[in-house]
């Protein structure tokens, strides 16, 4: 067992309320329950010795393993090959579609042998509450109950004998061709009962196929008919897995504390819902035909606006818990060494208290995107939108911390102004299209004032480009790659074309894109980071819109070579092509979808033009 497998060497399974990571060695080394943002049960990915894990794999010295998803599903298969036989571990969680929040979550793990004989080993070592809470084991035959003060975990075995190992369990089973065995781990509140155990191999297969068919049925709603169906649909499933079903709110990633630089301090908790990420995911999901998911987040966003207006002050904060709770106190798990020694390991996120004015533009962008499907905001929702935009008209012209949540002080970030322009622009559009009352003249004037300020103060004559903030004439920022998508400048505008060229010069490395240069723009943190995969896909999108199709397609196809073995992306790509940061990253996958859609459309238009010319 690898002490710290590469971040990319994992697949993810989930039930739409929480998720687990399974390494290509068959180890569950991250699982928090009952929600994405709950304390962990297994967290060996953050501390191998203390964090706890759940292994179901093969110990043979000549064993090799490969991992894949069952087609168009979230059922993960880890296949082991030895000189004696071929077997596999199948992992899944039953999707809780349409279900209310629950404390009961079950991870199913099934083993079967296709050829010869294979011996599988199981080790289950839970460490509750980020390994801060002790537990007691009650073992009754092949049923194990791990009892901690606030949580109980039931491990039920079908044909795998298990035995006590201190307060943990281990076991071993040898299977022959056609034989099946399995385990079900159910996490619930103290005193909760486990579900009925597997009774035979047919029942195992029935449960597995039911969950595969759920995902395949859901994916049939996709309207995507482009060139990259496999990777686009894998990204769609990933976004769905990262969405908390009871509220419709997506988390930024399934994990916390994974480093942006090995040994560095940039180790954040991403198990929360960012207004920015969620709003852009609305565009990606709606464009693929997943209307219900897009509308669910728009509804959640409207609730956050109403709650914020009631409290007074800033109507929105940049992130929330999945149920809308705004409290995200940040603290450090001092007893965890961090992934490969990357400390501190943080829980919560202090950036929730930052001022980031771009979120108002992204929120209005999401509402406007929902409006494209004929679903204008309800009266209560429009009232909150109207009040927020009226407030923003007096509050937009302030320094803030910016989209990247830097901790080096506030600046007049150009991107924040761009998204303020979007807020006013989309409010005017929605009021007009849906015949809603509002200060259209005042919003229009504010929109035009913002644009004039951006072009006057955010433009560098030296670089012939829009720059990161008003106090610099040479620092570029990849967030500005969204400018043509939101419509502030046309993709063919010379000002945008020269801005794209400047980003290319300063931030692009072999078609991979950095967010910004920390040496030129100190962010208050030690160390550096890799290229940002979100930005690499935004770059593809911007190239395609600008008509630079050869570059766009090359960059898009090259980016796919950095995906992991099952098509998932973390937040960043390191100097040696390794994936870094929390995993999998929703922002990366939604940007992949947007880039694919834009590039498909541009290539189709170009091909149609060539045909008509002949």
URMONOR-V862055 format. One record per residue. N is the residue number from 0. RES is the residue in one letter. SS is DSSP state (H for helix, E for strand, L for the rest). PSI is psi in degrees with one decimal (* if undefined). OMEGA is omega in degrees with one decimal (* if undefined). Layout:
[[N & RES & SS & PSI & OMEGA] [N & RES & SS & PSI & OMEGA]]
This chain:
[[0 & X & L & 123.4 & 179.0] [1 & X & L & 128.9 & -179.2] [2 & X & L & -47.1 & 178.2] [3 & X & L & 89.7 & 178.1] [4 & X & L & 153.6 & 174.8] [5 & X & L & 144.1 & -179.4] [6 & X & L & -38.5 & -177.2] [7 & X & L & -14.2 & -175.9] [8 & X & L & 51.0 & -179.4] [9 & X & E & 149.9 & 162.5] [10 & X & E & 168.0 & -179.5] [11 & X & E & 137.7 & 170.0] [12 & X & E & 155.0 & -178.5] [13 & X & E & 169.0 & -178.3] [14 & X & L & 15.8 & 178.9] [15 & X & L & 7.6 & 170.4] [16 & X & L & -23.2 & 174.9] [17 & X & L & 177.5 & -176.6] [18 & X & E & 157.1 & 177.0] [19 & X & E & 147.2 & 172.7] [20 & X & E & 137.0 & 179.4] [21 & X & E & 120.9 & -178.9] [22 & X & E & 166.7 & 179.3] [23 & X & L & -0.8 & 171.2] [24 & X & L & 4.3 & -179.8] [25 & X & L & 24.6 & -177.4] [26 & X & E & 123.7 & 169.2] [27 & X & E & 103.5 & -177.4] [28 & X & E & 6.1 & 169.1] [29 & X & E & 126.3 & 175.8] [30 & X & E & 119.2 & 175.5] [31 & X & E & 140.8 & -178.4] [32 & X & L & 150.0 & 14.5] [33 & X & L & -5.7 & 180.0] [34 & X & L & 168.0 & 175.3] [35 & X & L & -42.3 & -172.8] [36 & X & L & 17.2 & 177.4] [37 & X & L & 164.1 & 172.6] [38 & X & L & 151.4 & -174.4] [39 & X & E & 154.1 & 171.7] [40 & X & E & -40.1 & 173.7] [41 & X & E & 126.9 & -178.5] [42 & X & L & 38.2 & 177.9] [43 & X & L & -20.2 & 178.3] [44 & X & L & -20.3 & 178.4] [45 & X & L & -18.7 & 173.6] [46 & X & L & 104.6 & -173.9] [47 & X & L & -40.3 & -174.5] [48 & X & L & -33.5 & -174.1] [49 & X & L & -22.4 & -165.6] [50 & X & L & -26.0 & -178.5] [51 & X & L & 148.0 & -179.5] [52 & X & E & 170.5 & -178.4] [53 & X & E & 101.2 & -173.4] [54 & X & E & 134.9 & 170.8] [55 & X & E & 99.1 & -172.3] [56 & X & E & -163.1 & -174.6] [57 & X & L & 132.1 & -176.3] [58 & X & L & -3.4 & -175.2] [59 & X & L & 132.6 & -176.1] [60 & X & L & -22.0 & 180.0] [61 & X & L & 14.2 & -179.0] [62 & X & L & 140.6 & 170.7] [63 & X & E & 155.1 & -175.6] [64 & X & E & 144.3 & 172.2] [65 & X & E & 147.7 & -175.0] [66 & X & E & 142.4 & 178.3] [67 & X & E & 161.4 & 170.1] [68 & X & E & 142.2 & 168.8] [69 & X & L & 137.7 & -170.9] [70 & X & L & 133.3 & 174.7] [71 & X & L & 41.2 & 179.9] [72 & X & L & 177.6 & 174.6] [73 & X & L & 21.3 & 176.7] [74 & X & L & 121.8 & -171.2] [75 & X & E & 133.5 & -179.7] [76 & X & E & 125.0 & 174.5] [77 & X & E & 112.9 & -173.0] [78 & X & E & 128.8 & -179.4] [79 & X & E & 132.8 & 177.4] [80 & X & E & 131.5 & 175.7] [81 & X & E & 168.9 & 175.9] [82 & X & L & -18.4 & -176.2] [83 & X & L & -18.0 & -177.0] [84 & X & E & -177.0 & -177.9] [85 & X & E & 122.4 & 179.7] [86 & X & E & 170.7 & -178.0] [87 & X & E & 154.1 & 173.1] [88 & X & E & 130.2 & 179.5] [89 & X & E & 122.1 & -177.7] [90 & X & E & 137.1 & 173.5] [91 & X & E & 163.6 & 170.3] [92 & X & E & 141.8 & -178.0] [93 & X & L & 122.0 & -178.8] [94 & X & L & 130.0 & 179.1] [95 & X & L & 58.2 & -176.7] [96 & X & L & 126.3 & 178.7] [97 & X & L & 4.9 & -176.7] [98 & X & L & 148.3 & 173.5] [99 & X & L & 170.4 & 177.6] [100 & X & L & 136.6 & -178.7] [101 & X & L & 153.5 & 176.4] [102 & X & L & -3.4 & -174.8] [103 & X & L & 119.9 & -179.1] [104 & X & E & 131.0 & -174.9] [105 & X & E & 128.8 & 174.0] [106 & X & E & 119.0 & 179.7] [107 & X & E & 137.0 & 177.7] [108 & X & E & 117.6 & -175.9] [109 & X & E & 138.7 & 175.3] [110 & X & E & 144.3 & 174.8] [111 & X & E & 157.5 & -179.0] [112 & X & E & 130.7 & 179.9] [113 & X & E & -34.3 & -179.6] [114 & X & E & 143.0 & 174.6] [115 & X & E & -145.4 & 177.7] [116 & X & E & 143.9 & 178.8] [117 & X & E & 136.0 & 175.5] [118 & X & E & 124.5 & 178.7] [119 & X & E & 142.2 & 177.9] [120 & X & E & 137.6 & 176.0] [121 & X & E & 136.0 & 171.1] [122 & X & E & 125.4 & 177.4] [123 & X & E & 111.2 & -175.7] [124 & X & E & 77.0 & 179.6] [125 & X & L & 147.2 & 175.6] [126 & X & L & 97.9 & -169.3] [127 & X & H & 154.1 & 174.6] [128 & X & H & 56.6 & -178.7] [129 & X & H & 37.5 & 179.5] [130 & X & H & 29.1 & 177.2] [131 & X & L & -12.2 & -176.2] [132 & X & E & 127.2 & 176.7] [133 & X & L & 156.8 & 177.9] [134 & X & E & 164.1 & 178.2] [135 & X & E & 137.3 & -179.7] [136 & X & E & 129.9 & 168.3] [137 & X & E & 118.1 & -176.2] [138 & X & E & 123.8 & -179.6] [139 & X & E & 94.1 & -176.7] [140 & X & L & -120.1 & 180.0] [141 & X & L & 19.4 & 174.2] [142 & X & E & 126.0 & 177.9] [143 & X & E & 134.1 & 177.5] [144 & X & E & 118.8 & 177.6] [145 & X & E & 117.1 & -174.9] [146 & X & E & 118.6 & 173.5] [147 & X & E & 167.0 & -175.6] [148 & X & L & -39.4 & -174.6] [149 & X & L & -4.1 & -173.6] [150 & X & L & 146.9 & 173.2] [151 & X & E & 140.3 & 175.0] [152 & X & E & 124.2 & 177.5] [153 & X & E & 125.7 & 173.8] [154 & X & E & 114.6 & 179.7] [155 & X & E & 132.6 & -175.7] [156 & X & E & 140.3 & 172.3] [157 & X & E & 105.1 & 176.2] [158 & X & L & 14.5 & 173.1] [159 & X & L & 105.9 & 178.5] [160 & X & L & 134.8 & 177.6] [161 & X & E & 152.5 & -178.4] [162 & X & E & 161.0 & -178.7] [163 & X & E & 140.0 & 171.7] [164 & X & E & 81.3 & -170.6] [165 & X & L & -123.5 & 175.6] [166 & X & L & 13.3 & 177.7] [167 & X & E & -175.7 & 178.0] [168 & X & E & 157.2 & 172.6] [169 & X & E & 164.9 & 178.8] [170 & X & E & 174.1 & -177.4] [171 & X & E & 142.9 & 177.3] [172 & X & E & 139.3 & 174.7] [173 & X & E & 123.9 & -178.0] [174 & X & E & 153.5 & 177.5] [175 & X & E & 173.3 & -176.9] [176 & X & L & 126.0 & 176.8] [177 & X & L & -6.6 & -177.5] [178 & X & L & 151.0 & -175.9] [179 & X & E & 145.0 & 172.0] [180 & X & E & 169.0 & -177.0] [181 & X & E & 170.3 & 179.4] [182 & X & E & 146.7 & 173.6] [183 & X & E & 120.1 & 178.4] [184 & X & E & 116.3 & -178.5] [185 & X & E & 123.6 & 176.6] [186 & X & E & 131.6 & -177.8] [187 & X & E & 179.3 & 177.8] [188 & X & L & 158.7 & -178.9] [189 & X & L & 134.0 & 179.5] [190 & X & L & -7.2 & -179.7] [191 & X & L & 146.5 & -178.5] [192 & X & L & 149.5 & 176.7] [193 & X & L & 156.5 & 176.2] [194 & X & L & 167.9 & 179.8] [195 & X & L & 139.7 & -177.5] [196 & X & L & 164.6 & 169.8] [197 & X & L & 138.2 & 178.1] [198 & X & L & -23.4 & 179.3] [199 & X & L & 171.2 & -176.8] [200 & X & H & -33.0 & 179.6] [201 & X & H & -38.8 & 178.6] [202 & X & H & -38.1 & 175.6] [203 & X & H & -50.0 & -179.2] [204 & X & H & -39.0 & -178.9] [205 & X & H & -44.3 & 179.2] [206 & X & H & -42.2 & -179.3] [207 & X & H & -45.5 & -178.3] [208 & X & H & -32.9 & 178.5] [209 & X & H & -39.0 & -178.9] [210 & X & H & -35.9 & 173.9] [211 & X & H & -43.9 & -177.9] [212 & X & H & -30.0 & 175.0] [213 & X & H & -49.4 & -176.5] [214 & X & H & -40.0 & 179.4] [215 & X & H & -36.7 & 176.4] [216 & X & H & -42.6 & 178.8] [217 & X & H & -40.9 & -176.6] [218 & X & H & -20.2 & 177.0] [219 & X & L & -14.1 & 175.1] [220 & X & L & -12.0 & -177.9] [221 & X & L & 136.2 & 176.7] [222 & X & L & 6.1 & -176.0] [223 & X & L & 127.7 & 178.9] [224 & X & L & 27.9 & -173.8] [225 & X & L & -160.0 & -171.4] [226 & X & L & -15.9 & -172.0] [227 & X & L & 56.5 & -174.7] [228 & X & H & -36.7 & -176.0] [229 & X & H & -50.1 & -175.7] [230 & X & H & -33.1 & 178.1] [231 & X & H & -44.0 & -178.9] [232 & X & H & -32.2 & 174.1] [233 & X & H & -39.2 & 177.7] [234 & X & H & -38.1 & 178.3] [235 & X & H & -44.8 & 177.5] [236 & X & H & -39.6 & 179.6] [237 & X & H & -43.9 & 176.9] [238 & X & H & -40.4 & 178.4] [239 & X & H & -43.3 & 178.8] [240 & X & H & -29.7 & -178.1] [241 & X & L & 9.4 & 179.9] [242 & X & E & 128.7 & 179.2] [243 & X & E & 106.1 & -170.2] [244 & X & L & -42.4 & -176.4] [245 & X & L & -26.8 & -178.7] [246 & X & L & -17.7 & -175.8] [247 & X & L & 11.4 & -176.2] [248 & X & E & 124.7 & 177.0] [249 & X & E & 144.2 & 172.3] [250 & X & L & 157.8 & -179.1] [251 & X & L & -33.1 & 177.6] [252 & X & E & 165.4 & -178.6] [253 & X & L & -12.3 & -170.0] [254 & X & L & 173.9 & 174.6] [255 & X & E & 152.8 & 167.3] [256 & X & L & -2.5 & 179.2] [257 & X & L & 135.3 & -166.2] [258 & X & L & 147.3 & 169.9] [259 & X & L & -13.1 & 175.2] [260 & X & L & 125.0 & -178.3] [261 & X & L & 126.0 & -178.4] [262 & X & L & -3.1 & -177.2] [263 & X & L & -179.1 & -175.7] [264 & X & L & -1.3 & -177.1] [265 & X & L & 71.4 & -172.9] [266 & X & L & 97.7 & -168.9] [267 & X & L & 163.4 & 176.5] [268 & X & E & 114.5 & -174.7] [269 & X & L & 19.5 & -174.6] [270 & X & L & 34.8 & -177.2] [271 & X & L & 174.5 & -176.9] [272 & X & E & 114.6 & 175.6] [273 & X & E & 133.8 & 175.3] [274 & X & H & -43.1 & -176.2] [275 & X & H & -54.2 & -177.0] [276 & X & H & -46.6 & -177.6] [277 & X & H & -38.6 & -178.9] [278 & X & H & -40.5 & 178.5] [279 & X & H & -28.3 & 177.5] [280 & X & H & -27.6 & 175.7] [281 & X & H & -46.3 & 179.4] [282 & X & H & -46.8 & -177.5] [283 & X & H & -46.1 & -176.8] [284 & X & H & -42.0 & 179.0] [285 & X & H & -40.2 & -180.0] [286 & X & H & -21.0 & 176.2] [287 & X & L & -3.2 & 179.0] [288 & X & L & 4.5 & 180.0] [289 & X & L & 75.1 & -172.1] [290 & X & H & -41.6 & -177.2] [291 & X & H & -42.0 & -179.4] [292 & X & H & -42.8 & 178.5] [293 & X & H & -41.8 & -178.9] [294 & X & H & -32.5 & 179.1] [295 & X & H & -42.0 & 179.0] [296 & X & H & -37.5 & 177.6] [297 & X & H & -39.1 & 177.1] [298 & X & H & -44.3 & 178.6] [299 & X & H & -40.3 & -179.1] [300 & X & H & -40.7 & 178.2] [301 & X & H & -36.4 & 177.3] [302 & X & H & -37.2 & 178.7] [303 & X & H & -39.1 & 177.6] [304 & X & H & -46.3 & -178.6] [305 & X & H & -43.1 & 178.9] [306 & X & H & -42.8 & -178.8] [307 & X & H & -39.9 & 179.4] [308 & X & H & -34.5 & 177.7] [309 & X & H & -37.9 & -178.3] [310 & X & H & -28.8 & -175.7] [311 & X & L & 170.5 & -176.9] [312 & X & L & -145.3 & 178.3] [313 & X & L & 125.1 & -178.4] [314 & X & L & -31.0 & -178.6] [315 & X & L & 151.4 & 163.1] [316 & X & L & 166.6 & -167.8] [317 & X & L & -23.6 & -178.9] [318 & X & E & 161.4 & -179.1] [319 & X & E & 165.5 & 166.5] [320 & X & L & 165.3 & -172.5] [321 & X & L & -21.1 & 177.5] [322 & X & L & 6.1 & 179.1] [323 & X & L & -2.5 & 178.3] [324 & X & L & 126.6 & -178.1] [325 & X & L & -2.9 & -175.5] [326 & X & L & 115.2 & -179.4] [327 & X & L & 53.1 & -177.8] [328 & X & L & 132.9 & -179.3] [329 & X & L & 133.2 & 173.7] [330 & X & E & 168.0 & -173.8] [331 & X & E & 136.2 & 172.5] [332 & X & L & 91.0 & -173.5] [333 & X & L & -25.1 & -176.6] [334 & X & L & -7.9 & 178.7] [335 & X & L & 135.0 & 179.1] [336 & X & L & -17.7 & -177.8] [337 & X & L & 160.1 & -179.8] [338 & X & H & 117.7 & -176.9] [339 & X & H & 37.2 & 177.7] [340 & X & H & 17.8 & -179.0] [341 & X & L & 91.1 & 180.0] [342 & X & L & 157.2 & 6.3] [343 & X & L & 154.8 & 173.3] [344 & X & L & 113.7 & -173.9] [345 & X & E & 141.9 & 170.5] [346 & X & E & 141.6 & -174.0] [347 & X & L & 179.4 & -176.6] [348 & X & L & 108.3 & -177.8] [349 & X & H & -16.2 & 177.9] [350 & X & H & -14.8 & 177.5] [351 & X & H & -24.4 & -179.3] [352 & X & H & -0.7 & -179.6] [353 & X & L & 157.6 & 172.1] [354 & X & L & 116.0 & 177.3] [355 & X & L & 98.9 & -170.5] [356 & X & L & -15.4 & 180.0] [357 & X & H & -22.9 & -175.3] [358 & X & H & -25.4 & 179.4] [359 & X & H & -37.5 & 175.2] [360 & X & H & -41.2 & -179.3] [361 & X & H & -36.5 & 176.7] [362 & X & H & -46.2 & 179.5] [363 & X & H & -33.0 & 175.3] [364 & X & H & -44.1 & 179.9] [365 & X & H & -44.0 & 179.2] [366 & X & H & -40.4 & -179.6] [367 & X & H & -38.2 & 177.7] [368 & X & H & -41.2 & 176.3] [369 & X & H & -35.2 & 178.8] [370 & X & H & -23.7 & 177.7] [371 & X & L & -21.4 & -179.4] [372 & X & L & 22.3 & 175.3] [373 & X & L & 14.5 & -178.5] [374 & X & L & 78.6 & 177.0] [375 & X & L & 161.2 & -177.4] [376 & X & L & 142.0 & 174.0] [377 & X & L & 167.6 & -174.6] [378 & X & H & -43.9 & 179.6] [379 & X & H & -40.0 & 178.4] [380 & X & H & -41.7 & 179.7] [381 & X & H & -37.5 & 178.1] [382 & X & H & -41.9 & 178.5] [383 & X & H & -41.6 & 177.9] [384 & X & H & -47.0 & -178.0] [385 & X & H & -46.3 & 179.3] [386 & X & H & -38.8 & -178.4] [387 & X & H & -43.6 & -179.0] [388 & X & H & -37.5 & 174.3] [389 & X & H & -42.9 & 177.8] [390 & X & H & -43.8 & -177.1] [391 & X & H & -29.8 & 180.0] [392 & X & L & -23.1 & 178.6] [393 & X & L & -1.8 & -169.9] [394 & X & L & -1.9 & -172.6] [395 & X & L & -27.0 & -170.0] [396 & X & L & 67.7 & -179.1] [397 & X & L & 148.5 & 170.8] [398 & X & L & 149.8 & 176.7] [399 & X & E & -178.2 & -179.1] [400 & X & L & -16.2 & 174.2] [401 & X & L & 170.3 & -173.7] [402 & X & L & -31.6 & -173.7] [403 & X & L & 5.9 & 172.7] [404 & X & L & 40.4 & 178.3] [405 & X & L & 156.2 & -179.3] [406 & X & L & 35.1 & -178.1] [407 & X & L & 12.9 & 178.6] [408 & X & L & 160.6 & -176.2] [409 & X & L & 148.6 & 176.5] [410 & X & E & 166.9 & 171.4] [411 & X & L & 82.0 & -176.0] [412 & X & E & 131.8 & -178.3] [413 & X & H & -41.2 & -179.3] [414 & X & H & -37.7 & 178.2] [415 & X & H & -38.0 & 177.7] [416 & X & H & -37.9 & 177.0] [417 & X & H & -44.4 & -177.6] [418 & X & H & -24.0 & 170.6] [419 & X & H & -40.9 & 175.0] [420 & X & H & -42.7 & 179.1] [421 & X & H & -41.5 & -179.3] [422 & X & H & -48.4 & -179.6] [423 & X & H & -41.4 & -178.6] [424 & X & H & -45.9 & -177.8] [425 & X & H & -31.9 & 176.5] [426 & X & H & -43.4 & 177.4] [427 & X & H & -44.7 & -178.6] [428 & X & H & -45.1 & -178.2] [429 & X & H & -42.1 & 179.6] [430 & X & H & -39.2 & -179.1] [431 & X & H & -49.3 & -174.9] [432 & X & H & -40.8 & -175.1] [433 & X & L & 7.6 & 175.8] [434 & X & L & 51.0 & 179.6] [435 & X & L & 147.8 & 179.4] [436 & X & L & 145.7 & 178.5] [437 & X & L & 165.8 & -179.2] [438 & X & L & 70.8 & -174.7] [439 & X & H & -41.1 & -179.8] [440 & X & H & -43.9 & 179.6] [441 & X & H & -40.7 & 179.0] [442 & X & H & -39.0 & 178.5] [443 & X & H & -43.3 & 178.8] [444 & X & H & -40.8 & 178.6] [445 & X & H & -42.8 & 178.3] [446 & X & H & -46.6 & -177.6] [447 & X & H & -35.4 & 177.4] [448 & X & H & -41.9 & 178.7] [449 & X & H & -45.5 & -179.4] [450 & X & H & -44.4 & 179.5] [451 & X & H & -39.5 & 179.5] [452 & X & H & -42.1 & 179.5] [453 & X & H & -47.7 & -176.0] [454 & X & H & -25.3 & 179.1] [455 & X & H & -41.8 & -172.8] [456 & X & H & -23.0 & -178.9] [457 & X & L & 2.4 & -177.7] [458 & X & E & 133.3 & 178.5] [459 & X & E & 119.8 & 175.1] [460 & X & L & -33.2 & -179.6] [461 & X & L & -48.1 & -177.5] [462 & X & L & -12.6 & -173.0] [463 & X & L & 51.6 & -173.6] [464 & X & E & 158.1 & 166.4] [465 & X & E & 137.3 & -175.5] [466 & X & L & 176.6 & -170.6] [467 & X & L & -48.3 & 179.9] [468 & X & E & 172.2 & -168.6] [469 & X & L & -18.4 & -177.0] [470 & X & L & 4.4 & -179.0] [471 & X & L & 154.3 & 174.1] [472 & X & L & 11.5 & -176.2] [473 & X & L & -4.9 & -178.2] [474 & X & L & 121.9 & 179.9] [475 & X & L & 159.6 & -178.1] [476 & X & L & 123.5 & -175.5] [477 & X & H & -16.5 & 176.6] [478 & X & H & -25.9 & -179.3] [479 & X & H & -7.7 & 173.6] [480 & X & H & -15.3 & 177.1] [481 & X & H & -8.3 & -175.5] [482 & X & H & -49.9 & -179.4] [483 & X & H & -31.4 & -179.2] [484 & X & H & -38.3 & -179.0] [485 & X & H & -9.6 & 172.7] [486 & X & L & 9.8 & 179.5] [487 & X & L & -39.9 & 171.8] [488 & X & L & 144.4 & 176.5] [489 & X & L & 147.5 & -178.5] [490 & X & L & -18.7 & 178.1] [491 & X & L & -1.0 & 178.9] [492 & X & L & 131.1 & 179.2] [493 & X & H & -34.5 & 178.9] [494 & X & H & -37.3 & 177.9] [495 & X & H & -41.1 & -179.8] [496 & X & H & -41.2 & 179.2] [497 & X & H & -30.6 & 173.7] [498 & X & H & -43.2 & 177.6] [499 & X & H & -40.3 & 177.2] [500 & X & H & -40.3 & -179.5] [501 & X & H & -40.5 & 175.5] [502 & X & H & -40.6 & 178.0] [503 & X & H & -43.4 & -178.2] [504 & X & H & -41.3 & -168.1] [505 & X & H & -29.5 & -169.1] [506 & X & H & -10.0 & -175.0] [507 & X & E & 131.6 & 177.7] [508 & X & E & 104.9 & -179.7] [509 & X & L & 46.4 & 178.6] [510 & X & L & 1.4 & 172.4] [511 & X & E & 147.5 & -167.4] [512 & X & E & 129.8 & 171.2] [513 & X & L & 153.0 & 177.3] [514 & X & L & -47.2 & -178.7] [515 & X & L & 175.4 & 178.2] [516 & X & L & 107.3 & -177.8] [517 & X & L & -25.3 & 179.2] [518 & X & L & -35.6 & 178.0] [519 & X & L & -28.0 & -178.0] [520 & X & L & 81.2 & -176.5] [521 & X & L & 134.6 & -175.8] [522 & X & L & 10.6 & 176.4] [523 & X & L & 9.4 & -178.7] [524 & X & L & 152.4 & 177.5] [525 & X & L & 153.6 & 173.4] [526 & X & L & -175.0 & -178.8] [527 & X & L & -160.6 & -178.6] [528 & X & L & 172.1 & 178.4] [529 & X & L & -173.0 & 173.3] [530 & X & E & 150.4 & -173.4] [531 & X & E & 116.6 & -171.3] [532 & X & H & -34.2 & 172.6] [533 & X & H & -49.2 & -176.0] [534 & X & H & -32.4 & 177.5] [535 & X & H & -37.6 & 177.3] [536 & X & H & -33.9 & 173.7] [537 & X & H & -34.1 & 177.0] [538 & X & H & -43.6 & 175.7] [539 & X & H & -46.5 & -179.9] [540 & X & H & -46.4 & -178.4] [541 & X & H & -40.3 & 176.9] [542 & X & H & -43.9 & -179.0] [543 & X & H & -43.5 & 178.9] [544 & X & H & -32.6 & -178.9] [545 & X & L & -1.1 & 178.5] [546 & X & L & 7.4 & 180.0] [547 & X & L & 69.6 & -166.6] [548 & X & H & -35.2 & 178.1] [549 & X & H & -45.5 & 178.7] [550 & X & H & -41.8 & -177.0] [551 & X & H & -46.2 & -177.4] [552 & X & H & -39.2 & 178.2] [553 & X & H & -45.7 & 180.0] [554 & X & H & -39.7 & -179.6] [555 & X & H & -49.7 & -178.3] [556 & X & H & -36.9 & 178.3] [557 & X & H & -38.5 & -179.6] [558 & X & H & -31.7 & -179.4] [559 & X & H & -23.8 & 178.9] [560 & X & L & -14.1 & 178.6] [561 & X & L & -7.9 & 174.9] [562 & X & L & 155.8 & 178.2] [563 & X & L & -175.3 & -172.2] [564 & X & L & -18.5 & 177.3] [565 & X & L & 16.5 & 172.9] [566 & X & L & 19.6 & -177.5] [567 & X & L & 152.5 & 179.1] [568 & X & L & 141.6 & 166.1] [569 & X & E & -160.9 & -175.7] [570 & X & E & -37.1 & -170.9] [571 & X & E & 164.7 & 173.5] [572 & X & E & 126.6 & -177.3] [573 & X & L & -177.5 & -175.2] [574 & X & L & -25.8 & -177.0] [575 & X & L & 18.2 & 178.3] [576 & X & L & 4.6 & -179.7] [577 & X & L & 151.4 & 176.7] [578 & X & E & 139.0 & -177.4] [579 & X & E & 157.3 & 176.6] [580 & X & E & -178.5 & -174.8] [581 & X & E & 154.2 & -163.3] [582 & X & E & 142.6 & -21.6] [583 & X & L & 156.7 & -172.2] [584 & X & E & 117.7 & -177.5] [585 & X & H & -40.7 & -177.7] [586 & X & H & -42.0 & 179.1] [587 & X & H & -45.2 & -175.8] [588 & X & H & -34.8 & 177.5] [589 & X & H & -35.0 & 177.5] [590 & X & H & -35.5 & 175.3] [591 & X & H & -46.6 & -179.7] [592 & X & H & -46.9 & -178.9] [593 & X & H & -41.5 & -179.6] [594 & X & H & -42.4 & 179.7] [595 & X & H & -43.1 & -179.7] [596 & X & H & -44.3 & 179.4] [597 & X & H & -43.9 & -178.1] [598 & X & H & -41.2 & 175.3] [599 & X & H & -49.1 & -177.8] [600 & X & H & -42.9 & -179.4] [601 & X & H & -41.2 & 178.7] [602 & X & H & -39.8 & 177.5] [603 & X & H & -43.4 & 179.7] [604 & X & H & -43.2 & 179.5] [605 & X & H & -42.0 & 179.5] [606 & X & H & -39.7 & 177.9] [607 & X & H & -37.5 & 178.4] [608 & X & H & -39.6 & 179.0] [609 & X & H & -37.9 & 178.9] [610 & X & H & -44.5 & -178.1] [611 & X & H & -31.6 & 179.9] [612 & X & H & -20.8 & 178.9] [613 & X & L & * & *]]
